[in-house]
Amino acid sequence: MKTNEELIKELEEARKYIKQLQQEKEEALVKLYETNKKLNDALLVISTYQEKYNIARTKEFIPSTEKLDTIVINEVEETIKKQKEGQKTNKGKKYNKVKFDYEKYVTETRYIYPEEKVCPECGKALVEVSNKTRYVVEIIPSKIKVIKLIKVSMKCPDCNKKNNKIYYPLCNDNLTGSILSPSLAAFIAYHKYELGIPLEHLARHITKSVGFEINKENLSNYMAKVGNILDPIFARMKEDLLNNGSKVIHSDETTLVVTKRDEENKGRKTSYVYVYTSSYYDEKQIRIYDFHESRSIDETSKWLKNYEGVIECDNYSGYNKLKVENTKIKLQKCWAHVRRRYADILKNLNEKQKKSSKAYLILKEIGKLFDYEKQYRKDKLTPSQIVEARKKNVPSIKDRIYDLVYNTNPAKNSALEKAIEYTKDCWNDLFTFIDNGYVEMTNNTAERAVKPFVIQRKVFQTSGSYAGARYTGKIFSIIQTCLINNVNVEKYLEYVLININRKPIEELLPYSKEIKELN
């Protein structure tokens, strides 16, 4: 039996080992942060060029008689109702289903048989009793082809007719009932939601390629079907973001105009897309684009009702409401927004005026905070080390900023008054970062996540309907999450649409180990 001294010694060694493991974990997180930030920085540079490229590429799909600035995005609209024969579309034209002669475009025929080859009762070989034909359109790089699928039903020729079972091919296809194949669905989603090609013009391009008509209503329905199939992926991404390792979510919002509004929202001019993204410290890099008819935070608060952690955000009052409704939420308001207000004041002052300006003094103190943060990153401090350094460096700066902000009497309605009032308004949520090494001073991470959507919006201008905007948010979330995890979008979507009912959801997420290995 060990003595007390021996047990105490073992306990101390165990504590040292745990501390060592914690240190190694934090050092690994620093490397993860740097990797994720570099990838996001690269994507930001790419997106700058992508904006010009998308607009130029979109023009390829547009007739010379049509102006780019008149385009309205043909989102996944609620087209099922208007597809009833005789009902008018939004352009006043009647929409009638047309049966196309797919047969003349077939380049390949595939027979699909049931797994059973012999009758389980008597052992006789099964014989064909009927078959059902379906046509699908598949995308092969630089080629679109029509595949003819013939599903064959079989039966035993000798068994008693009353007990004679019909054997059908097993169907694991998620896209039955149309010409839609996983490759075509991935092609449409990629061009629509990543390259920003409006559905009307994409339909025209596909029609020209295959020789028979595909219209925007077809593509709209296809994307609605894809959106519904991807629901489990989207739901799991939201769940994983809520339970991320750093307990930090970056949030921002941007506007979206919806052209078709219901009676309840008839007078509404602008709707919003809320963007939520993970910290660079998280292994699971996730982006969520959540559409709402209004800027009201109510729906978002339902999603975050059980969240326990920090939300990095701007000073929109809706985030304050989140904190009131869920006391487990802490906010970190963005210092970049605060700094910008004082920097804008100095732009209109000469050098002499700047030195005597309170805006200059406040900006100088804020600058010290940013300088320290820059140094922490340069020194590759771990989250724990960052907290230690902040507690040493920040309090005195905080006191000086407080004194300058609360003891200054600016002129009424001046830019300085507005800047000071803004600072006071978010003061209680400006220093959450001191005690949490995973929290940053700014919300630049979310603002970067907003940019891809803003770039696409410059091309498509508006959304066709609320339903379309919701589908857009869902599919756009999955595509952007693929990109920030360095996953090929088209390959991913095709793979998931084939395997979503065959493999666990955990293996199909854009940031899963299995997907990264396939990439």
C-alpha positions as CSV (number, residue, x, y, z in Angstrom):
1,M,0.0,0.0,0.0
2,K,1.3,3.4,-1.0
3,T,2.1,6.1,1.6
4,N,0.5,9.5,1.7
5,E,3.7,11.0,0.4
6,E,3.8,8.7,-2.6
7,L,0.1,9.4,-3.4
8,I,0.7,13.2,-3.1
9,K,3.7,12.9,-5.4
10,E,1.6,10.9,-8.0
11,L,-1.2,13.5,-7.8
12,E,1.3,16.3,-8.4
13,E,2.7,14.5,-11.4
14,A,-0.8,13.9,-12.8
15,R,-1.5,17.6,-12.4
16,K,1.7,18.5,-14.3
17,Y,0.8,16.1,-17.1
18,I,-2.7,17.5,-17.4
19,K,-1.3,21.1,-17.5
20,Q,1.2,19.9,-20.2
21,L,-1.7,18.4,-22.3
22,Q,-3.7,21.6,-21.9
23,Q,-0.7,23.7,-23.1
24,E,-0.2,21.4,-26.1
25,K,-3.9,21.7,-26.9
26,E,-3.8,25.5,-26.8
27,E,-0.7,25.5,-29.0
28,A,-2.5,23.3,-31.5
29,L,-5.4,25.7,-31.4
30,V,-3.1,28.6,-32.3
31,K,-1.9,26.7,-35.4
32,L,-5.6,26.0,-36.2
33,Y,-6.5,29.6,-35.9
34,E,-3.6,30.7,-38.2
35,T,-4.6,28.0,-40.8
36,N,-8.2,29.0,-40.8
37,K,-7.4,32.7,-40.9
38,K,-5.0,32.2,-43.9
39,L,-7.7,30.2,-45.7
40,N,-10.3,32.9,-45.1
41,D,-7.9,35.6,-46.1
42,A,-7.2,33.8,-49.4
43,L,-11.0,33.3,-49.9
44,L,-11.4,37.1,-49.3
45,V,-8.9,37.9,-52.0
46,I,-10.5,35.3,-54.4
47,S,-14.0,36.8,-53.7
48,T,-12.7,40.2,-54.8
49,Y,-11.8,38.8,-58.2
50,Q,-14.9,36.5,-58.1
51,E,-17.2,39.5,-58.2
52,K,-15.8,40.7,-61.5
53,Y,-15.7,37.2,-62.8
54,N,-19.3,36.4,-61.8
55,I,-20.6,39.5,-63.5
56,A,-18.6,38.8,-66.7
57,R,-19.7,35.1,-66.7
58,T,-23.3,36.0,-66.1
59,K,-23.2,38.1,-69.2
60,E,-22.4,35.0,-71.2
61,F,-25.8,33.6,-70.3
62,I,-27.7,36.9,-71.1
63,P,-28.9,37.9,-74.6
64,S,-27.3,41.1,-75.9
65,T,-30.7,42.8,-75.8
66,E,-31.0,42.3,-72.0
67,K,-29.3,44.5,-69.5
68,L,-27.5,43.0,-66.5
69,D,-29.0,45.6,-64.1
70,T,-32.5,44.5,-64.9
71,I,-32.0,40.9,-63.7
72,V,-34.1,39.6,-60.9
73,I,-32.9,36.5,-59.3
74,N,-35.1,33.5,-60.1
75,E,-34.9,32.0,-56.8
76,V,-36.5,28.7,-55.8
77,E,-40.0,30.2,-55.9
78,E,-43.3,28.6,-55.0
79,T,-44.0,27.5,-58.6
80,I,-46.0,24.4,-57.9
81,K,-49.3,26.2,-57.8
82,K,-48.8,28.1,-61.0
83,Q,-47.8,24.9,-62.8
84,K,-51.4,23.8,-62.8
85,E,-52.6,23.9,-66.4
86,G,-54.0,27.3,-67.4
87,Q,-52.7,29.2,-64.4
88,K,-50.7,32.3,-65.3
89,T,-47.1,32.9,-64.4
90,N,-45.7,36.1,-63.1
91,K,-45.2,37.3,-66.6
92,G,-48.8,36.8,-67.5
93,K,-48.1,33.8,-69.7
94,K,-49.8,30.5,-69.2
95,Y,-47.6,27.6,-68.0
96,N,-48.5,24.2,-69.5
97,K,-46.5,21.0,-69.0
98,V,-45.0,19.9,-72.2
99,K,-43.9,16.3,-72.9
100,F,-40.6,16.2,-74.6
101,D,-39.2,13.4,-76.7
102,Y,-36.3,12.5,-74.5
103,E,-35.8,9.3,-76.4
104,K,-34.0,10.9,-79.4
105,Y,-31.5,12.5,-77.0
106,V,-30.6,9.2,-75.2
107,T,-26.9,8.4,-75.2
108,E,-27.0,5.5,-72.8
109,T,-29.6,3.0,-71.5
110,R,-29.3,1.3,-68.1
111,Y,-31.4,-1.6,-66.9
112,I,-32.1,-1.8,-63.2
113,Y,-33.1,-5.2,-61.9
114,P,-34.2,-6.4,-58.4
115,E,-31.6,-8.0,-56.2
116,E,-33.5,-11.3,-56.2
117,K,-32.4,-13.6,-59.1
118,V,-34.4,-16.8,-58.2
119,C,-37.7,-17.5,-56.5
120,P,-37.0,-18.0,-52.8
121,E,-39.9,-20.6,-52.6
122,C,-39.1,-23.0,-55.5
123,G,-35.7,-21.9,-56.8
124,K,-36.8,-21.1,-60.3
125,A,-35.2,-18.2,-62.2
126,L,-37.4,-15.1,-62.1
127,V,-38.8,-13.8,-65.3
128,E,-39.6,-10.2,-66.3
129,V,-43.2,-9.1,-65.9
130,S,-43.0,-5.4,-66.6
131,N,-40.6,-2.4,-66.7
132,K,-40.8,1.3,-66.0
133,T,-38.8,3.8,-68.0
134,R,-37.4,7.0,-66.6
135,Y,-35.1,9.6,-68.2
136,V,-32.4,11.5,-66.2
137,V,-30.0,14.2,-67.3
138,E,-26.4,13.7,-66.1
139,I,-23.6,16.2,-66.1
140,I,-20.1,15.0,-67.1
141,P,-17.4,17.7,-67.2
142,S,-17.9,19.7,-70.4
143,K,-20.7,17.4,-71.4
144,I,-24.4,17.0,-70.7
145,K,-26.1,13.7,-71.6
146,V,-29.5,12.0,-71.3
147,I,-29.6,8.5,-69.6
148,K,-32.5,6.2,-70.1
149,L,-33.2,4.1,-66.9
150,I,-35.4,1.0,-67.2
151,K,-36.5,-0.5,-63.9
152,V,-37.4,-4.2,-64.5
153,S,-40.0,-6.0,-62.3
154,M,-39.6,-9.8,-62.0
155,K,-41.7,-12.8,-60.9
156,C,-41.4,-16.6,-60.6
157,P,-43.0,-18.3,-63.7
158,D,-44.1,-21.5,-61.8
159,C,-45.4,-20.5,-58.4
160,N,-49.1,-20.4,-57.6
161,K,-50.4,-17.1,-58.9
162,K,-52.1,-16.2,-55.6
163,N,-48.8,-16.4,-53.8
164,N,-46.6,-15.2,-56.7
165,K,-44.7,-12.2,-55.5
166,I,-43.5,-9.4,-57.8
167,Y,-39.9,-8.4,-57.2
168,Y,-39.0,-4.7,-57.8
169,P,-35.6,-3.0,-57.9
170,L,-34.7,-1.4,-54.7
171,C,-34.7,2.4,-55.0
172,N,-32.3,4.5,-53.0
173,D,-32.5,7.4,-55.4
174,N,-33.4,10.7,-53.7
175,L,-34.3,12.5,-57.0
176,T,-36.9,10.2,-58.5
177,G,-39.8,11.6,-60.5
178,S,-37.9,13.9,-62.8
179,I,-34.9,14.1,-65.1
180,L,-32.9,15.4,-62.2
181,S,-29.7,13.4,-61.3
182,P,-27.2,14.2,-58.6
183,S,-24.7,15.5,-61.1
184,L,-27.3,17.8,-62.8
185,A,-28.5,19.0,-59.3
186,A,-24.9,19.8,-58.3
187,F,-24.3,21.6,-61.6
188,I,-27.4,23.8,-61.2
189,A,-26.7,24.6,-57.5
190,Y,-23.0,25.4,-58.2
191,H,-23.8,27.8,-61.1
192,K,-26.7,29.4,-59.3
193,Y,-25.4,29.8,-55.8
194,E,-21.7,30.0,-56.2
195,L,-21.3,31.6,-59.6
196,G,-24.5,33.7,-59.3
197,I,-26.0,32.7,-62.7
198,P,-29.8,33.5,-62.6
199,L,-32.0,30.4,-63.2
200,E,-33.6,31.8,-66.3
201,H,-30.3,32.2,-68.0
202,L,-28.9,28.9,-66.7
203,A,-32.1,27.2,-68.1
204,R,-31.4,28.8,-71.5
205,H,-27.8,27.5,-71.4
206,I,-28.9,23.9,-70.5
207,T,-31.6,23.9,-73.1
208,K,-29.1,24.9,-75.7
209,S,-26.7,22.1,-74.6
210,V,-29.2,19.2,-74.5
211,G,-31.5,20.3,-77.3
212,F,-34.9,20.2,-75.4
213,E,-36.4,22.8,-73.3
214,I,-35.7,23.2,-69.6
215,N,-37.2,26.4,-68.1
216,K,-36.6,28.3,-64.9
217,E,-39.7,26.7,-63.3
218,N,-38.1,23.3,-63.8
219,L,-34.8,24.5,-62.2
220,S,-36.7,26.2,-59.4
221,N,-38.5,23.0,-58.5
222,Y,-35.2,21.0,-58.8
223,M,-33.5,23.4,-56.3
224,A,-36.5,23.2,-54.0
225,K,-36.2,19.4,-54.0
226,V,-32.5,19.6,-53.4
227,G,-33.1,22.1,-50.5
228,N,-35.5,19.7,-48.9
229,I,-33.1,16.7,-49.3
230,L,-30.3,18.8,-47.7
231,D,-32.4,19.7,-44.7
232,P,-30.7,17.2,-42.4
233,I,-27.2,18.6,-43.4
234,F,-28.3,22.2,-42.7
235,A,-29.9,21.3,-39.4
236,R,-26.8,19.5,-38.2
237,M,-24.6,22.4,-39.3
238,K,-26.7,24.8,-37.1
239,E,-26.5,22.3,-34.2
240,D,-22.7,22.0,-34.5
241,L,-22.3,25.7,-34.6
242,L,-24.3,26.1,-31.4
243,N,-22.0,23.5,-29.8
244,N,-18.7,24.7,-31.2
245,G,-15.6,24.2,-29.1
246,S,-14.7,27.9,-28.6
247,K,-18.2,28.9,-27.5
248,V,-18.0,31.9,-29.9
249,I,-20.2,32.8,-32.8
250,H,-19.6,35.7,-35.1
251,S,-22.8,37.3,-36.4
252,D,-23.8,40.0,-38.9
253,E,-26.7,40.8,-41.2
254,T,-27.3,42.2,-44.7
255,T,-30.3,43.2,-46.7
256,L,-32.2,41.4,-49.4
257,V,-35.1,42.7,-51.4
258,V,-38.0,40.3,-52.1
259,T,-40.1,41.1,-55.1
260,K,-43.1,38.9,-54.3
261,R,-44.4,39.6,-50.8
262,D,-47.5,38.1,-49.1
263,E,-50.3,40.3,-47.8
264,E,-48.8,40.5,-44.3
265,N,-45.6,41.9,-45.7
266,K,-47.0,43.8,-48.7
267,G,-45.6,47.1,-47.6
268,R,-42.2,45.8,-46.6
269,K,-39.3,47.1,-48.7
270,T,-36.4,45.1,-47.3
271,S,-35.8,41.7,-45.7
272,Y,-32.6,40.5,-44.1
273,V,-30.2,37.6,-44.2
274,Y,-28.4,36.9,-40.8
275,V,-25.0,35.4,-41.1
276,Y,-23.4,33.2,-38.4
277,T,-19.9,31.9,-38.6
278,S,-17.6,30.0,-36.4
279,S,-14.3,31.2,-34.8
280,Y,-11.0,30.5,-36.4
281,Y,-10.2,28.5,-33.3
282,D,-12.9,25.9,-34.2
283,E,-12.0,22.8,-36.2
284,K,-15.5,22.7,-37.6
285,Q,-15.6,25.8,-39.8
286,I,-19.3,26.6,-40.4
287,R,-21.3,29.4,-42.1
288,I,-25.0,29.8,-41.7
289,Y,-27.1,32.2,-43.8
290,D,-30.5,32.6,-42.2
291,F,-33.3,34.5,-44.0
292,H,-35.9,36.6,-42.2
293,E,-38.7,38.7,-43.7
294,S,-37.8,41.5,-41.3
295,R,-34.8,42.6,-39.2
296,S,-36.6,41.3,-36.1
297,I,-34.3,39.0,-34.1
298,D,-37.2,36.9,-32.8
299,E,-36.8,33.9,-35.1
300,T,-33.1,34.0,-34.6
301,S,-33.5,34.0,-30.9
302,K,-35.5,30.8,-31.1
303,W,-32.5,29.1,-32.8
304,L,-30.2,30.5,-30.1
305,K,-32.4,29.9,-27.1
306,N,-30.1,27.2,-25.7
307,Y,-26.8,28.7,-26.7
308,E,-24.3,29.3,-24.0
309,G,-21.4,31.4,-25.2
310,V,-20.3,34.7,-26.8
311,I,-21.8,36.3,-29.9
312,E,-19.5,38.8,-31.6
313,C,-21.7,41.4,-33.3
314,D,-22.3,45.1,-34.2
315,N,-24.5,47.3,-32.1
316,Y,-27.8,46.3,-33.6
317,S,-30.4,46.4,-30.7
318,G,-31.7,42.9,-31.6
319,Y,-28.5,41.4,-30.2
320,N,-29.2,43.1,-26.9
321,K,-32.6,41.4,-26.9
322,L,-30.9,38.0,-27.4
323,K,-28.9,38.6,-24.2
324,V,-32.0,39.6,-22.3
325,E,-33.9,36.5,-23.4
326,N,-31.0,34.1,-22.9
327,T,-28.8,35.2,-19.9
328,K,-26.2,32.5,-20.9
329,I,-25.3,34.7,-23.9
330,K,-22.6,37.3,-23.7
331,L,-22.0,39.9,-26.4
332,Q,-18.8,41.3,-27.7
333,K,-19.5,44.5,-29.7
334,C,-17.2,45.3,-32.5
335,W,-14.4,47.8,-31.8
336,A,-13.8,48.4,-35.5
337,H,-17.3,50.0,-35.7
338,V,-16.4,52.2,-32.7
339,R,-13.0,53.2,-34.1
340,R,-14.4,54.0,-37.5
341,R,-16.6,56.7,-36.1
342,Y,-13.7,58.6,-34.6
343,A,-11.4,58.0,-37.6
344,D,-14.1,59.5,-39.9
345,I,-14.1,62.7,-37.8
346,L,-10.3,63.1,-38.2
347,K,-10.6,62.9,-42.0
348,N,-12.0,66.4,-42.1
349,L,-9.5,68.0,-39.7
350,N,-6.0,69.4,-40.4
351,E,-3.0,68.3,-38.4
352,K,-3.3,71.1,-35.9
353,Q,-7.0,70.5,-35.3
354,K,-6.4,66.7,-35.0
355,K,-3.9,67.1,-32.1
356,S,-6.4,69.1,-30.0
357,S,-9.4,66.9,-30.9
358,K,-11.0,64.6,-28.3
359,A,-11.6,62.2,-31.2
360,Y,-7.9,62.0,-31.8
361,L,-7.2,61.2,-28.1
362,I,-9.9,58.5,-28.0
363,L,-8.7,57.0,-31.2
364,K,-5.1,57.0,-29.9
365,E,-6.2,54.9,-26.9
366,I,-8.3,52.5,-29.1
367,G,-5.3,52.1,-31.3
368,K,-3.3,50.8,-28.4
369,L,-5.8,48.0,-27.9
370,F,-5.4,47.0,-31.5
371,D,-1.6,47.2,-31.3
372,Y,-1.6,44.8,-28.4
373,E,-3.9,42.4,-30.2
374,K,-1.7,42.5,-33.3
375,Q,1.3,41.7,-31.1
376,Y,-0.4,38.7,-29.4
377,R,-1.0,37.2,-32.9
378,K,2.6,37.9,-33.9
379,D,3.9,36.3,-30.7
380,K,1.5,33.3,-31.3
381,L,0.1,33.5,-27.8
382,T,-2.3,30.7,-26.8
383,P,-5.8,31.7,-25.6
384,S,-4.8,31.4,-22.0
385,Q,-1.7,33.6,-22.5
386,I,-3.8,36.1,-24.4
387,V,-6.1,36.4,-21.4
388,E,-3.2,36.9,-19.1
389,A,-1.7,39.6,-21.3
390,R,-5.1,41.4,-21.7
391,K,-5.7,41.5,-18.0
392,K,-2.3,43.2,-17.6
393,N,-2.6,45.7,-20.5
394,V,-6.2,46.5,-21.1
395,P,-7.6,47.9,-17.7
396,S,-5.6,51.1,-17.7
397,I,-6.5,51.8,-21.4
398,K,-10.2,51.1,-20.6
399,D,-10.1,53.6,-17.7
400,R,-8.6,56.3,-20.0
401,I,-11.2,55.7,-22.7
402,Y,-13.9,55.8,-20.2
403,D,-12.7,59.1,-18.8
404,L,-12.5,60.6,-22.3
405,V,-15.9,59.3,-23.4
406,Y,-17.9,60.1,-20.3
407,N,-16.3,63.4,-19.4
408,T,-16.5,65.0,-22.8
409,N,-19.2,67.5,-23.7
410,P,-19.3,67.6,-27.5
411,A,-21.4,70.1,-29.5
412,K,-25.0,69.1,-30.1
413,N,-25.6,67.0,-33.2
414,S,-21.9,67.0,-34.0
415,A,-20.1,63.9,-35.4
416,L,-18.2,63.6,-32.1
417,E,-21.5,63.6,-30.1
418,K,-22.8,60.7,-32.3
419,A,-19.5,58.8,-31.9
420,I,-19.5,59.2,-28.2
421,E,-23.2,58.2,-27.8
422,Y,-22.5,55.1,-29.9
423,T,-19.6,54.2,-27.7
424,K,-21.7,54.7,-24.5
425,D,-24.5,52.6,-26.0
426,C,-22.3,49.5,-26.4
427,W,-19.9,50.2,-23.6
428,N,-21.0,47.3,-21.4
429,D,-20.3,44.8,-24.2
430,L,-17.0,46.2,-25.5
431,F,-14.7,44.5,-23.0
432,T,-16.0,40.9,-23.0
433,F,-12.8,39.9,-24.8
434,I,-10.6,40.7,-21.8
435,D,-11.5,37.4,-20.0
436,N,-11.8,35.1,-23.0
437,G,-8.9,34.4,-25.2
438,Y,-11.2,32.9,-28.0
439,V,-13.0,36.3,-28.3
440,E,-11.6,38.9,-30.7
441,M,-12.0,42.7,-30.5
442,T,-13.7,43.0,-33.9
443,N,-16.4,41.2,-35.8
444,N,-14.3,41.1,-39.0
445,T,-14.8,37.3,-39.2
446,A,-18.6,37.7,-39.8
447,E,-18.2,40.7,-42.1
448,R,-15.9,38.5,-44.3
449,A,-18.6,35.8,-44.3
450,V,-21.2,38.4,-45.4
451,K,-19.2,39.5,-48.4
452,P,-19.8,36.4,-50.7
453,F,-23.5,36.9,-50.3
454,V,-23.2,40.6,-51.0
455,I,-21.2,39.8,-54.2
456,Q,-23.9,37.4,-55.4
457,R,-26.6,40.0,-54.6
458,K,-24.8,42.5,-56.8
459,V,-25.5,40.1,-59.7
460,F,-29.0,38.9,-58.9
461,Q,-30.2,42.1,-57.3
462,T,-33.3,40.6,-55.6
463,S,-35.1,37.4,-54.5
464,G,-38.2,36.3,-56.2
465,S,-40.1,35.1,-53.1
466,Y,-39.7,34.4,-49.3
467,A,-39.7,30.7,-50.0
468,G,-36.9,31.2,-52.6
469,A,-34.9,33.3,-50.1
470,R,-35.1,30.5,-47.5
471,Y,-33.9,27.9,-49.9
472,T,-31.1,30.2,-51.0
473,G,-29.9,30.7,-47.5
474,K,-29.9,26.9,-46.9
475,I,-28.0,25.9,-50.0
476,F,-25.7,29.0,-49.8
477,S,-24.8,28.0,-46.2
478,I,-23.7,24.5,-47.4
479,I,-21.8,25.8,-50.4
480,Q,-19.9,28.5,-48.3
481,T,-19.2,25.9,-45.6
482,C,-17.7,23.7,-48.3
483,L,-15.5,26.6,-49.5
484,I,-14.1,27.6,-46.1
485,N,-13.2,23.9,-45.6
486,N,-11.5,23.7,-49.0
487,V,-14.0,21.2,-50.3
488,N,-15.0,21.0,-54.0
489,V,-18.6,22.2,-54.2
490,E,-19.9,20.3,-57.2
491,K,-18.2,17.0,-56.2
492,Y,-19.5,17.4,-52.7
493,L,-23.1,18.1,-53.6
494,E,-23.2,15.2,-56.1
495,Y,-21.7,12.8,-53.5
496,V,-24.2,13.9,-50.8
497,L,-27.2,13.6,-53.0
498,I,-26.2,10.1,-53.8
499,N,-25.4,9.0,-50.3
500,I,-27.7,11.0,-47.9
501,N,-29.9,8.0,-47.2
502,R,-27.1,5.6,-47.2
503,K,-24.5,7.0,-44.9
504,P,-24.7,8.7,-41.5
505,I,-25.1,12.5,-41.5
506,E,-21.9,12.8,-39.6
507,E,-20.0,11.5,-42.6
508,L,-21.6,13.9,-45.1
509,L,-21.0,17.2,-43.4
510,P,-18.7,19.6,-45.4
511,Y,-16.2,19.6,-42.5
512,S,-16.3,15.9,-41.8
513,K,-13.2,13.8,-41.9
514,E,-14.7,11.5,-44.5
515,I,-15.5,14.4,-46.9
516,K,-12.1,15.9,-46.6
517,E,-10.5,12.5,-47.4
518,L,-12.7,12.3,-50.5
519,N,-11.8,15.8,-51.7
